[in-house]
Amino acid sequence: MKEQEIASASILIITTFNLILGVLMSLGVIPVVFGVSLSFFGMGIITYKAWRMLMGDVRPWESPKQYHERINK
């Protein structure tokens, strides 16, 4: 259940963050280029933190054999 809560919270945070930036860009408070860049980097950071919390040291692109070799060095 903890994993589902982390994933749901991450999606909620990303959605809220992008909604706030979208409103600020629509109102002209911040330039669109800055808002889109901030959104991109913010989503990357939130995704990275959620990935580290959920998967730890596991890399999705490596096979189980490569993982065990890297861990057992």
Summary of the structure (lengths in Angstrom):
residues: 73
radius of gyration: 17.0
end to end distance: 32.5
largest distance: 54.2
contacts: 155
relative contact order: 0.12
helix: 79%
strand: 0%
